[in-house]
Amino acid sequence: MKICLSIAAWDDAFREMREQLERVAEVEVVGLDGYSLKGTDIFIGKKMSEATLTGADSLKAVFAYKTGVDDFPLRAFRERGILLINSHVNSGYIAEYAFALSLALVTRVAQFDKAMRRGDWMTADPHWRSLLSMKVGLAGYGSIGRAIDRLLRMNKISTYTIDRGKEYEGVNKVVSLEELCRTCDLIIASLPSTKETDGVFSREILQSMRGKFLVNVGRSNCIDEAALYRALKDGVLAGAAIDTWRQKPATGQKDFYPYDFPFHELDNVLLSSHKAMQIADGHEKYVKDTLYSVLRYLNGEPLSSVVDLTKGY
């Protein structure tokens, strides 16, 4: 049995993973690119190109030490019968960050802080809103969405989501995104990146959300960026908190704005640079959870996070 472990750099978590796996298999450690999968049975990494997969002659399972899988050739995996397993170990922490963004957005704490630093007590516009009295819609009811739901309902906040035939307990169900946005005061999106989610928060949807709030801790593709900017600038949306963007800076790059519109000039938006998944020990948790998944796979035990290669999550 040969395992290929793809990493950017060594750390204690990866050293522990290699040590554990070498007890049961041959382990080859490679970088993020430029490697061959010839003779590899199991691949562990954060991405893979379809070109790299071409040389894989015995690959059976791929383990991603992260949640998002849009950096893997899903169609090719499906055609070749290769399993893809990701990790949802940090879903609770991402949910916590989404909850924090929601609270900060509706209470306007960042806006009040910025004003006070200028010496402005905002006496002409002093009011904030309470999340506890809102109806919150969950666009996405996977591992993260369910964790967000638990946090909200612990605080007696009414939650809603779109009925897609899953198991629901305590959350109210609606039939469409349109109804979700019409019913709720605040929407939290935790959607994966798929063809079906691309641009679902369209101009029409955003323009229908007058006086409401949007929080996104899912993939950036779900929101029409131009429409979001216009809805915020025109005061249609009461506010938005956005954690994921279509672009990221190169290593060491400064003064980088990951969007094509000047969101940073608006007062009714909270900007976050993909921080929901960057909990202090989040990397170690992902690696350890992936290690346990690989060991379960090798022992023939059930796996809890097998990706549906047709749906992409």
Disulfide bonds with the S-S distance in Angstrom:
none
